[in-house]
Structure formats: structure tokens, C-alpha cells
Amino acid sequence: MKKFHIVILGAIAIIIAGLLTMMKDLTTYDSIASAKQKDGKFVHLIAKLDKTKPIEYDPIKDPNYLSFYALDSLGNGTKVVYLNSKPTEFEHSERIVLKGKMQGDVFACKEILLKCPSKYKDDPAQQKKDLEQTSAEPTAQPVSKVEKSY
Amino acid sequence: MPYEGEHLLIGQVGHFFALLALVASIAASFAYYKSTVVISEVDSLRWRKFARTAFILDVVSVLALFLILYLIIYNHYFEYKYAHQHSKRSLDVQYLLSCFWEGQEGSFMLWSFWNAVIGLVVIRTAKKWEAPVMTFLSLAQIFLASFLMGIYFFDVRIGTSPFVLMRNEFPDAPVFQDPQYLFKYLTDGNGLNVLLQNYWMVIHPPVLFLGFSSTLVPFSFAIAGLWKKDHKGWIQQALPWSLFSAGILGLGIMMGAAWAYESLTFGGYWAWDPVENASMVPWLVLVAGIHTMLIFKHTGHSVKASYFFLVLSFLLVLYSTFLTRTGVLGDTSVHSFTGEGKSLYWHLILMMITFAVIPLVLYIRNRKGIPVIVKEESMQSREFWMFVGSLLFFVSAVYIIVLTSLPFINAIFGTNWAIGQDVEYVYNRVMILVAFVLGMLTAITQYLKYKDTPRKYFLGKILKPTIIALVLSLLISYFGNISYDKNGLGFLVAIHITLWAGVYTVIANGGYIWQVLRKNLKAAGASVSHIGFGLMLIGILISSANKELISVNRTGIAIPGLKDVKGKDENPLENITLIHGVPTPMGKYTVTYVGDSSVAKNNKVFFKLNFEETDTAVLGKRESFQVTPNAFLMKEESGTQLSSNPGSKHYLTRDIFVYITSWLNPDKITDTSTFRRTAVKVGDTIFYSNGFIVVQRMLAANKNDNKDLPVVDSAWLSDVKVFAKDGREFTVQPAFLIKDNQPSIKADTVMSQSLIIKLERGASGNMELGVKESASVMRYITLKAYKFPYINVLWLGTIVMFIGFMMSMVYRLRKTLFAVS
């Protein structure tokens, strides 16, 4: 066998070893119900903000405490606690990916990814929605989403 | 219905050029193909002439497309969807170009533009390689033009035209019932994503796309080599192009990193985000290809490997486009594009398959002729270790791309995997070992000669740099204060030994230039880019390992039992709230939020923060500086939102970054509290929730007996002192004025105590002090602050590496030109 072949086999072995070690760090996307069954295990939740329940964030009291309620597509809900500041456009998000783990009745969240319509201006459905709102209030310049500071 | 104020002609002209670009590139590709395959020399030249004309027509069309779209954006023709979705009137002119890259169509146009420019260079320089190489370059242009086509075949729209009208895209929207919709409703655009309103975003995409686009040239040369069965000649031609491509692509990627560093809020230049990874992987493979090409030039080995790496590099460019543009990454990336949906998805898959199948078929058909050297390389030869290095580049590319592709893998196999809680560590722990070995190889391999190296030569030359590097890196390790314990001791050790490899790379390659190449600096390109690589490594390690959160907040409410898997405490809480005018300790600084100023035009607010170092040991040398992070205010249905841009203070050896995470929401100022009124005279004391208020002076005046009161008829002035519980004192001067029998109140405020104090005349004619405590008075911001040390080493390394690539390119180009003449 040539040295090159040994080197190449070595490289393949490294790739496999690398990917195998990676496998143990993989986690899964879960629903709230299945996350509750995996209490204490790190999962990704795909959910949305429950706008009927209060969002608690008071930067004067504690800038690192955000709590809110999340709902998944199956209709289950959970309280979420996120020890960080409230992300920009949080209330406006249509979908959120929560990374963290269930601890009892609370989802202890480490990271939040937001899907916001304004980030996805190229989304045709959202453009349509924007346009319909445009016609609903024809006086100002309503397509613009930015307004002056106070 | 006739609509008023539309500019339809310019769009029709644009659409015409989009189709012309498609037709011209089809003609060019076909004619170049014929020119390659016909046997007669005369026919070949005739086809080539035709092909050149067609390609130049394509270049003209692409330039025209660019110009027309720019005019539409520049002139704010909001009847066009592209202008409406990506720009707005208040946008600064320098960002109008950024509108191009924000959308799908504009970026394909940019890509096509660079291909056109590169094609012209190939036509001028490639000589006998022109026809086969341009066949594939034009083929790529066909695909890029088809992305801009926007034509329906049955029910499927192929490509998206940048010249579609809003009213054609959304025919049901009621605004288009009105012939004057342009004047009444679509008076302004949606604007550019505020994250893209950054100077890096003006130059990063063009450079990156030039890098992407230029990988097509070595790819086309490789296929041309297979096609023409000239398995050696193409490498000579492709090498300078590959060096160019690697230099530019590397620069483009790092410009993106600089953008992320300065404007994204995840606090760093690299986050292993899928979009970042997708652009880096082709570069890794391209660099592997450059090294195997060099091996070939000196020894004749590694032809197959060069074919493989160069073809793969371009395919990975296409794949990265696929990952980032079709929305497959959806949930995992901070900044991937979405929206085009299924049409683009299959369109790009078709493009990938086409560009993968052609080299595969040619390889299978012509592989017999590929030269293979039977003799084995020596372990003491340069090529052996260079090949090991190339393979390692490839291995790391595979590792990164598999992880990055997880969402796509999920989509194919119906799985639901995701990378666990510490994404960066999953990459870092593998990449740090790769970096260590690569650093060592880069340091040592230059001192080996091709084929075989006399032991005495090697040891004689490498001894000195090895010792110097060892001493230097030990000094850095010892004094550099590197104690990154987040991922355990093993990782810390890895950081230190990789740091050594980085220093070794710099010293050994510097030494090689000094010892060996002194008389021939033109040939030093490789060593220079290796030095750049080493510097980058050092910069990355020191800045990441020493990155420091300044705004550590330990007052937060911790959830009991919330610990991570390794049993350590949670990360320190990262945000601190600053109340206007109240100095707050933060790390070794005392920070005061002194004010904010808004720019009405683009709804930007600048926050002024004073930093003062409170290190008492260096009394007299205390530094103080101001940082002004800013934020865009975005009006949403749910209230005003903040899109924050960090402010920074740059020093040579460290940067301080501050960004605002939340701000008193101006919408939420609903004042429910009321004034508590008390009749007062001088010397009276009133209590409030956080201290007490003393009336120190009261003065009544009217204009009859006081000439200083020309404006009002009579006035009651007061000096009121507020004593807060924490010992601070404030003086305010509320007043009560009467003019023309109309009373007016001049209230005064104590921001940090949320107090509004006013003076009024009571029913009995006595003066009363009104005291209100209100949250709405309190102006506050919440922020995060980081310190990055020695980040400039990384940027310096990037530039040095780029210079090295360009030096090598010039050096190889000279050799190629001399070889021809």
C-alpha cells in the first residue's frame, strides 16, 4: 500500500471520528409535549409567542429576566424563562425557535431565534399583508414601518 | 385601467436586456462549444469570432441590466417591486448599492456582472484555452441569466425578474383599484434592512461575489483539461486564477466577518453561522487545490486531486448559494435569505447537477490518459506533507459542510436533528486541532525540498526559527493571560499549543524568507500568505480566548437549579440597565448614560455613554472616553422596536464594544400617576418614596415692581432641594407664571429619581408644591458591553495573507507569460 493511501484512509478515519463525536452533541427539534417528557434535556422548540398571556420584562428591575408563554403548533403551551434581554421585535415575531430545556413547568431558554416578517420582506405572503394594510389606512405613508423618535 | 405616474418603459427595456443576456449567453456557449470541437482550424476561428461577439453582447446586456435597476432604485420608482421592497426615499445614497445585494435578483446580477468581467479577461489571455473555458463560463452565464428571466412555463415561473411591478405581483390588493395609487399609497418603499446600512455591506458583497465568480475559472480550466485531454497544460493557466480567487474570496469572507464584528449583535466576527460556513468551505477546498497544483508542477503527482478539488470548490459555491438562498436553512441561520421557494430550489439543483455531471462524464471518459507517477514520494519531501495539508483542508471542509447541511439533511431524510447547545464549541474543538496541525505543517514544510531533503539542510535551517517561536509563544502564553475555562482544561491546552503553532508559522515563514528567499523576494508570496495565516490564527486565539464581557450583571434573579450539563453555573447575566445620569460601575469602568440625540431623517438614535476608568492604582492616568452606540427605531404594530448598532472604541491592542439591548419604549409612556399637592412655605419638607424634598427658597414677583419680568405679568419662583436616600442631592427650580390672566406651570424634573415637581397656586391663594413620581420620567437603556483584545492581529493577518496570494499570483503569471513567449 502506498503512503498516500494510508494518508487518505487516515483522513477518512478522522472524518468519521469527527462526525461520530458530533453525533453525541446533536439534539432534536421537539414539540412542547415531547420536550416535557425529556425534562432536563437540551432541545430546540419551534413555537410561537402566546400573545394572550403577559410578557414580563422590566429592565429597571432586572434587565436579564424575560418570561413569556409559548404555544406550539399542536396547541400546547409552556412558560418560558430567558435570562437575557428581550430580543428586538420580539412581540412582532411570527415564529420562534427556543433552544433550552424543560425544568419542571418552565422552559429554561438559552437562546431565541426569531422569525420576523420584517426580516423576511421577500416573503410574498407578508408583502401581501402589508399591501392590504396600506389600503386600510390611506392617509399617511403607511407602508413605511419607521417612525420618528419621541 | 390607466395608472398615473408610472415609468413603464424603463422596466420593459430592462426585461428586454434580461432576455437578451440569456439568448446571448446561450449563443456564446454553443459557439464556443463548436469552436472547441470542430476539426478545421478555419471553422474553429469562425465559431470563436461569433462566440466572442455573442459574449460581448452578453456583457453589454448585463451592464445595461445593472444600470437600469440602479436607475429604478435611485429614482425611487416604487411601482417596481424591487425598489419598493428594498429601498426608501430617506436612504443615504451610499446605501443605494446595498439595495442590490439585499434582494435575490440583485445578487445574481452582481454575480453575472463579475462573470462578464472575468470572461473578458479570459478572452484576452487564455489563447488556445479560450474556447473550452469560455464554453463553461458562458454556460454559467446562461443559468445566471435564467434566474432573472421571470417567464412562465405552464404554471411554473422560471427565475424572477427584477423589473416586475407591484400591481402585477399583487393584483388583488385594493390599492390598485385607484389609478393614483403611486401618489396616494406607494409613496415610499419598505427600506433597506437596517443591518445592511453599514459601510461594510457596501463593499463586502461585491468582493465576496468576485471571489465566488472567480472560482468558476479554475473550474472551467479543469474541465477544459479533461475535455481536451491536456491534463498538464491547464494547471499552468489555472494556477494564477486560483491564487487570485483564493485571495479575493478570503478577503471577501473576512470583510463579512468585519461586518458581523461591527454591526451584528451576537458579539464577534465569526459565529459558525451557516451563511459564514457556506462561504468558507469553497475557500478551504480551493486552497487545498492550490497546494495540489503546486505539487503537480514540481513533481507531476496529484493531477487527479487537483481536478477533484477545483471542481469541488465551484460546486460548493453553488451549493452554498443553494443553502443560503432557498430557505432550507430557515430555522438555523441569523441571516439567510428566504422566500423564493420551490422554483429557485429546483433551478439551483438543476444548475448543480449540470455542473457536477459534465466533469464526471468527461472524467470517466478520459481518465485513462491522466498521468500517474508510480514512484512513491519520500516522507522527507515537501510534496508529501503538502498533500497531507491539502487533505486536512478538505477534511475540515467536509466536517463543516456536513454540520451546516443538517437542516437540508433533515429535509431529505425527514429527521429532526439540530446542533446541541454549544454550537461554537462543536466546531471549535475540531477546528482547533486542524488549525494546530496546519500551523505545524505550514511552519515546517517550506524547509523541505521537493522530492527529497538532505537531513543536514533541513535541521540546519529550521533549528533557529523553532527555538525563537517556542520562546515567543511561551512568553505569550505566560503573560497573555489566556485562561479560557469555558470548555475545560483540555481545550485550554489546545489553545496554548495551537497558539504555538501560529507563532511558529509566522516565525518559520519569516525565517524562510530571510534565510532562503532573500535574493528572490518575488517568489516569497507563499511564505507571506503563510505568515498571514499564522497571524490570523494568533489573532483568533487571543481575541476569542480573552474576549471579556464588561457588562457582567450579578444582581439578576437566578432560577434555582439552572445549571448546564457540566455542572457549572450559567453564563453570567449579560445586560446592565443604566439610568440617565446615574454613573454605574461596570467592570473597571464607571459608565454614565449622558444623553441621546436622534436623527429624524432615518429614525436613528445615538446614545451617548461616558466611560471612565476607575482603576485607582493609576491615579492621574485615568482614561475616559465616550462611546455612542446607535439604534434604528422601527414602528411596528406592537410598538416601537429597536434595531441596535454597536458603538465602539478602538485601541491598537483592544476594542470596546457596546450595544443597546433595550430602551425605554417611547410608546409606552402612559402616565397614570398624579401630582400630590401640598401647601408649602419656605423650609417645609415633603417625603417621597425614595427620600425627601425641602423647599429652600420661594420668591414672588410681578412686573410692576420687577423690571426683569418683561415676558410675564407675575411669577412665583422656587428653589427646591431633593435629598435621595442614597445621599445624592438635586436642586430643581419649578415656577408658576401668569401672563394675561393665564396661569402656566414650569415643572422641573429629577430624572434619576423619577420625580416631576411643579409649583401651583392653590384655591386659597397659597402656593402648593405638586410632586409626582412617574416611571415615564425615568430614561434608561439596557446594554451589553464587550472587550476584544488584539483583534487587530486578525485583521493584519487577513491583509498579509491577501498580499501573499497576490504576490504569488503575479509571480506565477510572469512564469506563465515567459513560458508562452
Interface residues (C-beta under 8 A of the other chain):
Chain A: K2 K3 F4 V7 I8 A11 I14 I15 G18 L19 T21 M22 D25 L26 T27 T28 Y29 D30 F42 H44 I46 Y57 P59 I60 D62 P63 N64 Y65 V81 L83 N84 S85 K86 T88 E89 E91 H92 V97 K99 G100 Q103 V106 A108 K110 L113 K115 S118 K119 Y120 K121 D122 D123 P124 Q127 K128 D130 L131 E132 T134 S135 P138 Q141 P142 V143 S144 K145 V146 E147 K148 S149 Y150
Chain B: H84 Q85 H86 K88 G103 Q104 M166 E169 F170 D172 A173 P174 V175 K184 Y185 L186 T187 D188 G189 N190 G191 N193 D331 T332 V334 F337 T338 G339 E340 E376 E377 M379 F384 F387 V388 L391 L392 F394 V395 V398 Y399 V402 L403 L406 N416 W417 A418 I419 G420 Q421 D422 V426 V430 N553 T555 G556 I557 A558 I559 G561 L562 V565 E570 L573 E574 N575 I576 T577 I579 S598 A600 N602 N603 V605 F632 L633 M634 K635 E636 E637 S638 G639 T640 Q641 L642 S643 S644 T661 S662 P666 I669 A775 M778 Y780 T782 K784
